[in-house]
Amino acid sequence: MSKLFRDARVLIVGGAGFVGRNLTVALLNAGAKETILVDNLLSSEHDNIPTSPKVSFWEGSIADNDILAKIGDNYDYIFHLGTYHGNQSSIHDPLADHENNLFTTLKLFNHVRDFKRVRKVVYSGAGCSVAKKTFGEAEATSEDAPISLEMDSPYSISKIVGEFYAVYFSKQHGLPTVRARFQNVYGPGEVLGAGKWRGTPATVWRNVTPTFIYKALKGQALPIENEGIATRDFIYVEDVVDGLLSCASKGRRGEVYNIASGVETSIRELAQTINELTGNMTPVQHLPKRDWDSSGKRFGSTDKAKREFGFETKVSLREGLSRTIEWTRITLPFIEACIQKHAKNMAKDSLLFY
Ligand SMILES: NC(=O)c1ccc[n+]([C@@H]2O[C@H](COP(=O)([O-])OP(=O)(O)OC[C@H]3O[C@@H](n4cnc5c(N)ncnc54)[C@H](O)[C@@H]3O)[C@@H](O)[C@H]2O)c1
């Protein structure tokens, strides 16, 4: 696989973010000639961008005409990872979500729709847009599962409409789009508090895994909502990057692939494992259910990506958590500086997370 990316020119929208950073490193390791990252640093930090003469950073929104004007038909691959992070920020400000999570996608696809050189345009979809809303027993969500009109958040709406556009531009204009639909990604490079204040404490507590790891390392109680019965499909970021590269190299144009582990893990189990691995003895703190979230239990089917291009995750949850805990320990001063930026906004409701 790595040969395909040797000497490639790659554009990564949202490239300063968590997944973007890890993807950039993987592309550099695979011999990419040049990676251009476009990012407005809404939920990321300049210091998280890998330093290399092969990495260029253009700060700004991909919906900005001046940025688009700089993007010519000279890329081999385009990855669109830009998003308005995340569900709770989008509920707080649906217009900001639209601007940075959907209008962005439309403007990018429309701009590149007649490009001839690009081999693949990979769009990162979100499993939460498709998963059946249930607190009963979950079944693996397949790529062609029905899509409900009842979405939990503007974020989920934008992510799925982004998929509609990916399909539309593929069919109508022959743009070689492939959708990589992620589950719950965790791992090194996800910095709590990265970026600008987005109206809720979720700006800091981006997602359950980094939040639990940070709090466990501080010896604090892990906040568990609704007895921790919700389940997720946790996937280590290196596996997601492998999945993105597989979609770029082997995914069929116009298609969608779950990039999932296929393993269902409850939040309670996640908390127990993190407390065990960090040696945190403080008992968990029980909180009521989040009222906006109805997708209790979910995990992704791995069949299609495995069948079509042999994609399988390599890193177990335990191993991935150990690596992430180690990275968090080492990176703590940077993470705490990012959290600290939002201190004045965090007074109220600061226990809410993921
Ligand atoms: N992390 C997960 O668990 C997960 C799960 C499902 C899907 N995804 C998708 O994966 C992608 C990457 O997510 P992530 O976890 O790295 O999030 P992230 O917040 O770290 O990265 C998203 C990046 O997009 C940038 N951005 C926001 N608005 C922009 C704009 N207008 N123009 C250019 N850049 C802009 C942000 O500053 C940020 O750097 C997103 O599309 C997200 O929806 C992530």
The ligand as an SDF file (V2000), in Angstrom:
LIG
                    3D

 44 48  0  0  0  0  0  0  0  0999 V2000
  -12.9580   11.2490   16.3030 N   0  0  0  0  0  0  0  0  0  0  0  0
  -14.0380   10.4860   16.1440 C   0  0  0  0  0  0  0  0  0  0  0  0
  -14.3990    9.7090   17.0330 O   0  0  0  0  0  0  0  0  0  0  0  0
  -14.8230   10.5550   14.8700 C   0  0  0  0  0  0  0  0  0  0  0  0
  -15.9130    9.6800   14.7030 C   0  0  0  0  0  0  0  0  0  0  0  0
  -16.6520    9.7390   13.5150 C   0  0  0  0  0  0  0  0  0  0  0  0
  -16.2790   10.6380   12.5170 C   0  0  0  0  0  0  0  0  0  0  0  0
  -15.2210   11.4640   12.7260 N   0  0  0  0  0  0  0  0  0  0  0  0
  -14.8800   12.4080   11.6630 C   0  0  0  0  0  0  0  0  0  0  0  0
  -13.4810   12.3700   11.4470 O   0  0  0  0  0  0  0  0  0  0  0  0
  -13.0020   13.6450   11.0540 C   0  0  0  0  0  0  0  0  0  0  0  0
  -11.8170   14.0430   11.9080 C   0  0  0  0  0  0  0  0  0  0  0  0
  -12.2560   14.1570   13.2530 O   0  0  0  0  0  0  0  0  0  0  0  0
  -11.2590   14.4550   14.4320 P   0  0  0  0  0  0  0  0  0  0  0  0
  -11.6360   13.5540   15.5460 O   0  0  0  0  0  0  0  0  0  0  0  0
   -9.8720   14.4780   13.9440 O   0  0  0  0  0  0  0  0  0  0  0  0
  -11.7280   15.9170   14.8300 O   0  0  0  0  0  0  0  0  0  0  0  0
  -10.8710   17.2620   15.0030 P   0  0  0  0  0  0  0  0  0  0  0  0
  -11.7860   18.2530   15.5890 O   0  0  0  0  0  0  0  0  0  0  0  0
   -9.6170   16.9680   15.7410 O   0  0  0  0  0  0  0  0  0  0  0  0
  -10.5160   17.5990   13.4960 O   0  0  0  0  0  0  0  0  0  0  0  0
  -11.3740   18.3330   12.6640 C   0  0  0  0  0  0  0  0  0  0  0  0
  -10.5780   19.4920   12.1230 C   0  0  0  0  0  0  0  0  0  0  0  0
  -11.4040   20.2570   11.2370 O   0  0  0  0  0  0  0  0  0  0  0  0
  -11.0110   21.6100   11.3970 C   0  0  0  0  0  0  0  0  0  0  0  0
  -12.0260   22.5120   10.8420 N   0  0  0  0  0  0  0  0  0  0  0  0
  -13.1800   22.9240   11.3970 C   0  0  0  0  0  0  0  0  0  0  0  0
  -13.8410   23.7570   10.5560 N   0  0  0  0  0  0  0  0  0  0  0  0
  -13.0660   23.8520    9.4380 C   0  0  0  0  0  0  0  0  0  0  0  0
  -13.1970   24.5880    8.2400 C   0  0  0  0  0  0  0  0  0  0  0  0
  -14.2420   25.3970    8.0340 N   0  0  0  0  0  0  0  0  0  0  0  0
  -12.2040   24.4800    7.3070 N   0  0  0  0  0  0  0  0  0  0  0  0
  -11.1120   23.6820    7.5330 C   0  0  0  0  0  0  0  0  0  0  0  0
  -10.9460   22.9720    8.6690 N   0  0  0  0  0  0  0  0  0  0  0  0
  -11.9090   23.0650    9.6090 C   0  0  0  0  0  0  0  0  0  0  0  0
  -10.8140   21.7490   12.9000 C   0  0  0  0  0  0  0  0  0  0  0  0
  -10.0850   22.8950   13.2940 O   0  0  0  0  0  0  0  0  0  0  0  0
  -10.0890   20.4450   13.2110 C   0  0  0  0  0  0  0  0  0  0  0  0
   -8.6920   20.6000   13.1110 O   0  0  0  0  0  0  0  0  0  0  0  0
  -14.2050   14.5790   11.1600 C   0  0  0  0  0  0  0  0  0  0  0  0
  -14.7660   14.7610    9.8850 O   0  0  0  0  0  0  0  0  0  0  0  0
  -15.1750   13.8440   12.0460 C   0  0  0  0  0  0  0  0  0  0  0  0
  -16.5110   14.1940   11.7750 O   0  0  0  0  0  0  0  0  0  0  0  0
  -14.4840   11.4500   13.8710 C   0  0  0  0  0  0  0  0  0  0  0  0
  1  2  1  0
  2  3  2  0
  2  4  1  0
  4  5  1  0
  4 44  2  0
  5  6  2  0
  6  7  1  0
  7  8  2  0
  8  9  1  0
  8 44  1  0
  9 10  1  0
  9 42  1  0
 10 11  1  0
 11 12  1  0
 11 40  1  0
 12 13  1  0
 13 14  1  0
 14 15  2  0
 14 16  1  0
 14 17  1  0
 17 18  1  0
 18 19  2  0
 18 20  1  0
 18 21  1  0
 21 22  1  0
 22 23  1  0
 23 24  1  0
 23 38  1  0
 24 25  1  0
 25 26  1  0
 25 36  1  0
 26 27  1  0
 26 35  1  0
 27 28  2  0
 28 29  1  0
 29 30  1  0
 29 35  2  0
 30 31  1  0
 30 32  2  0
 32 33  1  0
 33 34  2  0
 34 35  1  0
 36 37  1  0
 36 38  1  0
 38 39  1  0
 40 41  1  0
 40 42  1  0
 42 43  1  0
M  CHG  2   8   1  16  -1
M  END
$$$$
